[in-house]
Amino acid sequence: YLAKCIQYGEQGLSICSLADRMDNTEKDVLRALQYWEKKGLMQINRDTGSGEIIGIDMLAPGTPATQGSPGSRTEDSTSAVASTASSQSAATQEPSVHANIVPIPPNHREHRGTPPTASDSPAAHQISKNHAGRTAKDITISSARRKELAANDEFIWTCHVIESYLERPMKPNETQLIAYLYDTLHFSKDLLLYLYEYCISLGKTNCNYIQAVALSWDEQGVTTPEEAEQASTAYNAAYNAVSKALALGRALAAVEKKYVDRWQKNWGMDLGVILEACNRTVLKLHGADFKYTEGILDHWRQDGVHTLQDVEKADLVYAQSKAEKKQTSTPHTQTKSRNQFQNFQQRTPSSQEVDDLERKLLMR
């Protein structure tokens, strides 16, 4: 909870407010802080004279606690500078701490040991550019809105459940993505939970992959888990059907999926039309060739073909056009023969030529 408050710039934290949020006593909160301090994940700064808590440093795992001035900030920690609300000694009374948490700068997040996020799927879209044309700058939430969301019980509860799905604390970019989906794209808590359930079931926990799926659902107008399930099923069914039609006997590779995505999403081809093009490819080439299949589909696309009925009409028009060309071909082309004797030009001899020929025969 402290990490979230640091990220969202929460103000006015105290031992009392932490106890209320955690539904525990103030002693339990203090005991928890001391526990994490022993584990090396935070350093509690106390006044040297009174022993009151005046600051909390969130440390990276394995970072040794530093003995510096109270509330001072080191490269590997972010100070939670606190002002005390009580002047009594901690030895005689539990301290009441009012903390102003300083947000973690980007460079400090890198020093805190957060591993870089790598794409775990060739089909995953990078955070800087995605198929929807939105960039990293677009997927942001203002600091004022972040503070409002930090007080939204439904949003906080959703983040906690997603963390339980991931079995680890969320990273800042993951929290920002969830805030963007919840606040800007208006994903419901049920749809957000289904999004992470679906991606985790595929073994995908990378933020970039989850973002690509979420933006794809947004483009398709998905608003409920039921609609998301239908979209995901249809998405996978197309890949499986193309693989089967081309007799690949395996799942499509990432580059092959891009072909199918282009045919369906960019060109608006029905799955039946795509499968018909695959069938003609196999009959012609006796094997799979995505470029050849794309050539067929591109020709149909230019002719306005998008359904199987359109394919039948296009085939009929092609057959009629071929027949007309055959009928309008020249007679010389139709009677042309390979026999040279038949091609010899015939003529009728005159009566004088016949008499001359008889005379020559008689003289012999």
PAFIFI-137803 format. One record per residue: residue in one letter; z, x, y of N, C-alpha, C in turn. Coordinates in steps of 0.02 Angstrom, whole numbers, plus 50000, padded with zeros to 5 digits. Example, Ala and Ser with C-alpha at 12.3 -4.5 7.8 and 13.67 -1.06 7.14 Angstrom:
! residues 2
A503905066049716503905061549775503905066049835
S503545064249888503575068449947503945064550002
END
This chain:
! residues 364
Y500005004149940500005000050000500005004450063
L500385009750061500375014450118499685017350129
A499345019150074498665021850080498195016750114
K498255010450096497845005250128498015004650202
C498665004950218498865004450288498595010350329
I498575016250298498295022050332497555021050345
Q497215018350295496495017450302496325012350356
Y496715006850359496545001550406496915002250473
G497295007550481497625008750544498185003650559
E498555001650507499084996750515499624999550560
Q499874995250604500404997150651501044993350634
G501604996250656502244992650651502544992450582
L502414997550541502714997650474503444999750479
S503844996950435504554998750432504784998150360
I505375000750346505655000050279505744992650264
C505934988850314506034981650304505384978150287
S504844979750325504204976450312503914978450245
L504014984750225503794986950159504164983250104
A504824982250114505224978650064504994971450058
D504834968350116504584961350113503914960950077
R503464965650091502814965550060502854966749985
M503304971349965503364972949894503834968149857
D504164963749895504644959049867505204962849831
N505454968049865505994972149839506514973249894
T507044976449876507554978149926507354984449963
E507694985650020507544991650058507744997850018
K508274997349979508475003049938507945004649885
D507644999349858507105000449809506525004049841
V506355002149903505795005449938505965012749950
L506565014149974506765021049986506755025149921
R506995022049868506995025449804506275026949781
A505825022249793505125023349775504815029049816
L504965029149881504705034549923504955041349900
Q505595041649882505875047849857505555049949790
Y505395044849749505075046349685504395049549695
W503985046549740503325049349752503365056149787
E503895057149825503995063649856504125068949801
K504515067149751504645071849696504005073249657
K503565068349653502935069349617502415073249658
G502585074849720502145078949761501575075249794
L501625068449798501085064549829501245062749901
M501845063849924502015062749994502605067050013
Q502675068150077503245071950103503585067750156
I504225066750147504625062850195504945067650244
N504785066750307505065071050360505685067650390
R506235071250392506865068550418507105072650477
D507465069350520507755072750577508295077650552
T508265083750577508725088950553509445087350570
G509545083550624510235082050644510515075950609
S510135070250615510395063950589510185062550517
G509645065750494509395064550427508975058250421
E508805055250479508405049150478507665050850465
I507325046150434506605047050420506215046250486
I505825051250503505425050950564504685051850550
G504485053050488503785053850473503655054250398
I503055052450377502855052750307502165056050304
D502115061150263501475064550252501205062550184
M500585059750183500255058250119499885064550097
L500065067250039499795073550015499275072549961
A498805077249957498335077249900498705079549838
P498495077049779498815079149717498805086749710
G499375089649695499425096849687499545100649751
T499575097049808499705100449872500455101349881
P500695107349891501415108349900501645105549967
A502245102849968502515100250031502625105950080
T502475104650143502535109950193503165108850234
Q503465114150254504065113850295503865115150367
G503645110150401503435110850470503845106450514
S503645105850576503995101550622503905094350601
P504415090150613504375083150591503775079650622
G503405076350578502825072550601502215076850614
S502255083450600501665087650610501155086450556
R500515087850571499965086450525499675093050501
T499575093550436499255099350406498555097550385
E498155102450364497455101150345497415096850283
D497925097350238497895093650175498345087550176
S498575085350233498995079450236498875075750300
T499055069450300499005065350359499685062650376
S499935064150435500615062150453500635054850471
A501165051750449501315044950471501885045650520
V501715046750584502225048150634502655042050645
A503305042750640503755037050643504245037850700
S504425032350730504955032250779505525028250750
T506135030850754506695027550722506955021850764
A507205016750732507485011050767508245011150764
S508515016350735509235016750729509445023950739
S510015025050772510265031750784510825033650737
Q510985029150691511525030550644511285035150589
S511725038850560511555043650508511355040250444
A510865043250410510645040350346511185040950294
A511655045350304512185046050254512665040150254
T512695036650313513165031050317512815024350315
Q512165024150331511795017850332511065019050314
E510765014250279510065014950261509645014950325
P509185019650334508805020050396508305014350401
S508205011750460507685006850475507125010450511
V506555011250477506015015350504505455010850529
H505245011950590504655008550618504095013650624
A503605013250580503095018550574502435016350604
N502135020550643501445019750666501005024250625
I500625021550577500235025550530499595027850564
V499475034350562498865037250591498305036750539
P497725033650555497175033150506496935040050484
I496685040350422496455046650394495765048250421
P495665053950456494995055950478494555057550418
P493895057150425493445058650368493555065550339
N493665070550382493735077350355494385077950315
H494895074150335495515074450296495435070950229
R495015065750226494895062450162494575067350112
E494155071750138493845076650093494365081550068
H494835083450113495345088250092495855085250045
R495895078450045496395075350002496175074949930
G495615077949914495425078649844495015072949816
T494735068649858494315063249832493665066049806
P493515065449742492895068349715492285064949742
P491735068649751491125065549776490855060649725
T490555055149750490285050049706489575051849687
A489435052249622488775053949597488465047849565
S487815047349569487465041749538487485042449463
D487745037149429487785037449357487215033649324
S486715031649362486145028149333485525029749373
P484965031249340484345032649378484145026749421
A484345020649401484145014849440484605013449498
A485155017149502485635015849557485325017849623
H485435013649674485165015049740485675019149779
Q485445023949819485885028049858486175023949914
I486775025949938487115022149990486735022550055
S486345027850066485995028750129485375024450135
K485105022250079484515017950082484495013750019
N484335007350025484305002949967483704998349975
H483574994449922482974990449921482984984949973
A483564983350001483594978250052483464980950121
G483384987550127483244990550191483864991850233
R484454990350205485064991450241485304998550231
T485555001650284485775008550281486535008750281
A486795014950276487525015750275487835013250339
K487465013850396487735011450459487805003950459
D487365000550422487394993250420487994990850380
I488174994550328488714992450284489364995250311
T489584992650367490194994850399490574988850425
I491214989750436491644984650464492014987650523
S492044984050578492384986650637493124987650623
S493434992050661494144993450651494564987150665
A494364983250715494734977150729494694972250671
R494094971650642494014967150585494394969750524
R494414976350516494794979150460495534977350465
K495794977450524496494975650534496614968350516
E496124964050534496194956950517496174955950441
L495714959650409495674959050336496294961750302
A496614966850332497214969650303497784964550302
A497734959450345498234954150345498004947950307
N497404948250277497144942650239497394943050167
D497814938450148498124938650082497604938150026
E497084933950035496574933249984496184939749974
F496014942950030495644949250026496064954649993
I496704955250013497144960249984497244958949910
W497324952649891497414950949820496784952849781
T496194951449809495564953149775495504960649765
C495684964549815495664971849810496134974349755
H496724971349751497204973349699496924971949629
V496614966149621496334964449555495764969149538
I495334970749586494784975349573495044982249555
E495574984349587495894990749569496134990649497
S496404984949476496624984449406496024984749358
Y495454982049379494844982649338494624989949333
L494644993449389494425000449391494925005149359
E495555002849353496095006849324496215013149365
R496125012649430496245018149476496245015449547
P496535019149595496495016849665495775017149690
M495625012549734494945012349762494865017749815
K494255020249820494105025249871493915021649936
P493935025149993493785021950057493105018550059
N492585021650031491925018550033491895012249989
E492305012049936492325006149894492665000349931
T493215001949965493554996750004493104994150060
Q492734998750091492274996650145491734992150118
L491474993750058490954989550028491224982550014
I491824982249986492114975649970492224971750034
A492464975150087492564971750151491904969150179
Y491374973050172490704970950196490454964950157
L490524965150091490294959550050490704953250064
Y491354954050074491794948350085491704945450154
D491654949650205491664947350274490964946150302
T490484950350285489814949850314489344945550271
L489334946950205488894943150160489234937050132
H489884936250147490264930250128490294929250052
F490384934850016490504934249944491204931249934
S491254926349891491914923549875492314928349832
K492964927249828493374931549786493154931149713
D492954925249691492724924449621492084928349609
L491624928249658490994931849650491114939349652
L491574941649694491744948849697492044951149630
L492494947149603492794949049539492284949149483
Y491824944249484491304944149432490834950149440
L490694952049503490274957849516490554964049482
Y491194965249491491504971249461491574970449385
E491714964449362491744963349289491074964949257
Y490544962549289489864963549262489684970949261
C489784974449317489594981549320490024985749274
I490664984349270491104988249226490914987049153
S490704980949137490494979549067489884983649048
L489484985649098488904989949085489084997349087
G489724998849100489945005849105489785008849173
K489655004649223489475006949290490045005549339
T490375010749363490895009949413490715013549477
N490125016449480489905019949540489795015049597
C490025016749656489985012249714489265010649732
N488825015649726488115014549743487795009549696
Y487955009949632487665005249584487914998149598
I488564997449610488854990849624488554988049688
Q488454992249737488144989949800487434987449787
A487044991049747486354988949734486334982149700
V486784981049652486814974549618487004969049666
A487514970449708487754965349756487204963449805
L486844968349832486314966849880485734963149847
S485614964749784485094961149747485284953749739
W485914952549724486154945549718486104942049785
D486264945549838486224942549905485504940549921
E485024944849903484314943249916484094937149877
Q484384936249818484194930549776484584924149793
G485024924649842485404918849863485964917049815
V486214921849778486764920649730487414919649768
T487764914149753488394912749788488974911349740
T488834910449676489364908949627489294913549567
P489834914349528489784918349467489274915649418
E489204908949416488714905949370488004907949389
E487844907749453487184909849476487074917349464
A487604921249473487554928449460487414929849387
E487734925949343487624926849271486904925249253
Q486634919849282485934918049268485454923349294
A485594926049353485164931149382485174937549339
S485774939349315485844945449274485494944549207
T485554938649178485234937349113484484937649120
A484204934449172483484934549183483234941549196
Y483634945449233483454952349249483374956549186
N483864956049141483834959849079483304957049031
A483204950449032482714947448987482014949849002
A481854950949065481194953349084481064960249055
Y481544964649061481474971449033481364971148958
N481774967148924481734966748851481064963848829
A480824958748866480194955548847479604960348856
V479594964248910479054969048922479074974548869
S479664976948853479724982048801479454979548734
K479614973348718479374970448655478624969348656
A478344966948713477634965548717477224971948710
L477484977448735477134983848731477314987748667
A477714984648624477894987648559478214994548569
L478664995048619478985001448631479555002848582
G479894997648560480444998548514481045001948544
R481125001548609481685004648644481785001248711
A482335002848745482445000248812481985003848862
L481815000448915481375003348966481735009049003
A481355014149019481625019549060481665017249133
A482005021149173482105019249244481435018549280
V480975023249268480325022849302479925016849278
E480005014949215479665009049189479955002649217
K480605002549229480924996749259480674995649330
K480505001049364480245000349432479584996649432
Y479174997749381478544994049375478694986549369
V479144984849324479304977749312479604974649375
D480034978349409480324975749472479784974449524
R479304978949529478774978049578478344971949560
W478184971149496477774965549476478124958949490
Q478774958649477479134952349485479334951149558
K479654956049589479964954949655479454955649711
N479044960849709478574962049764477934957949757
W477684957249696477054953749686477144946449667
G477744944549648477884937649632477544935249569
M477454939549520477134937649457477634934349410
D477424928949378477834925849326477894930549267
L478434929849230478534934049171477984932949120
G477744926749113477204925349066476564929049084
V476414929649148475824933349170475904940749154
I476494943349165476614950449151476534951849076
L476794947349035476734948348963476004947748940
E475614943348972474904942748955474534949248971
A474704952249028474404958649046474604964148997
C475224963948973475454968748922475064967848857
N474964961548838474584960148776473864962848781
R473544961748837472864964148845472834971848847
T473364974848873473394982248873473414984848802
V473844981848761473914984148691473264983048653
L472934977248662472304975848627471754980648648
K471754982648711471224986948736471354994248718
L471974996548728472125003748720472505005248655
H472704999948619473095000848557473745004648570
G474035003548629474665006648647474885004548716
A475455007048737475735005248802475475009848856
D475315006948913475105010848971475275006649033
F475825008349067476055004349124475555004449181
K475195010049190474715010349244474125005649230
Y473915005349167473365000849149473584993549159
T474204992049136474464985249146474514983549219
E474734988249259474774987049331474084985949361
G473574989349335472894988249359472674981049347
I472834978349288472654971449273473014966649321
L473664967749329474064963349372473854963949445
D473674969949466473454970749535472794967049548
H472334967249499471704963549505471844956049509
W472304953649468472484946549470472824944749536
R473244949249560473594948049623473094947149681
Q472584951449682472074950949734471674944449729
D471634941749668471284935349658471754929349665
G472374930649684472854925149693473124922349629
V473144926349575473394924149510474134925849505
H474544920749491475264921849484475564918149425
T475194913549394475434909849336474924910149280
L475134907949221474684907949163474094903149175
Q474214897649210473664893049226473154896549271
D473394900649316472944904449359472534909449318
V472854912349266472504917049223471934913549186
E472064907549160471544903749124470964902049171
K471114900149233470584898649280470184904949296
A470524910549304470174916749320469724918949263
D469954918049200469544919749142468934915249139
L469014908749155468444904149154467924905949207
V468164907549266467714909549320467344915949301
Y467684920649269467364926849248466834925649196
A466984921149148466494919649095465874916249124
Q465974911549171465394908249202464974913149243
S465314917549278464954922449318464544927149274
K464804928949217464454933349170463844929849141
A463924923349126463354919549098462804918749150
E462984917649212462484916949265462094923349275
K462434928849272462084935349279461594936449222
K461774934249163461324935049105460694930749112
Q460794924749139460224920149147459754922349203
T460014925349254459604927449311459294934349303
S459374937349244459084943949233458324943349227
T457924948549241457184948449242456904947549172
P456274944449166455954943749099455814950349067
H455614955249107455484961949079456094964649043
T456664963249073457284965649042457434961848978
Q457274955248978457424951248920456974953048861
T456284954848871455814956148817455734963448801
K456114967448835456054974648825456224976448753
S455774980448721455874982448652455824990048646
R456144992548595456114999648583455455001748549
N455044996948522454414998448488453874999648540
Q453605005648545453105007348595452445003648584
F452275002048520451654998548506451664991548536
Q452244988448533452304981748562452254982048638
N452434987648665452394988248737451684990048762
F451204991448713450524993248732450174987148763
Q449844988048820449544982448855448904980148819
Q448864973848797448294970848761447804967748811
R447104968048793446594964748834446024962048789
T445664957148812445114953948774444444957548790
P444084960348738443454963948751442884959148769
S442394961548805441814957348823441314957148764
S440824952548766440314951848712439864958148709
Q439724961148765439324967248766439674972848730
E440324973348739440714978648705440724977448629
V440734971048610440724969448537440044971348507
D439484969848542438814971548516438734979148511
D438954982748560438904990048559439304992848500
L439864990048486440284992448430439934991048363
E439604985148355439254983548293438664988348283
R438304989748336437714994248332437945001248308
K438465003648333438705010248313438915010348240
L439195004848217439405004548147438795004248100
L438255000648119437665000148078437285006748074
M437275010548126436935016948127437265021848080
R437855020948063438195025348015437965023847945
END
